[in-house]
Amino acid sequence: MDLSTRTVQSKPILVEILAYAPTQFFHCQHCEFVWQQVGAGAALHQEQLDSSIPDDLKREYANLSAWVRGTVDLYGGRVVFKIIDVASLEGLLKSVRYRARRYPAFIIEGKERYTGTDYEQVKSLIDNELT
């Protein structure tokens, strides 16, 4: 195949999202097996999920997740998302690096930033980066 007929696939752009995310902790693989066998594993993990963040942040995270899924469908493999829990060490470091004080915060390719829930604004930043 010559170069004139080959399409050049560009690297997908990375969109990092700093947000409060529900967190679950798990035991080692062997302990998890035991907890599942005695019927307590699912209840323990559901309790952790229910108590990990307040209801308003759960709703915000659900809306964000739905937007991400829709955006992945829209752009196919041209956009890759990485959601970072701001309560994690990585989230703290990224918040400092990008001076994020409110969440969700979107970082497109490490340079464009947007804070808030106007997803059309984020889509515009993604479109600009893709062109």
Number of C-alpha atoms within 10 A of each C-alpha: 5 5 7 7 7 8 7 8 7 8 10 15 17 16 20 19 25 25 22 22 20 18 15 14 9 11 10 8 9 8 12 14 13 12 16 13 10 8 11 12 17 12 12 16 15 12 11 16 16 15 13 16 15 11 11 9 15 17 11 17 18 14 12 18 13 12 13 18 11 12 16 15 11 11 14 11 11 15 18 17 18 13 18 21 18 21 14 13 11 13 19 15 12 18 19 11 9 15 11 20 10 11 17 21 23 27 23 21 14 12 8 15 18 18 18 12 15 9 16 9 13 21 12 11 17 21 11 10 12 13 5
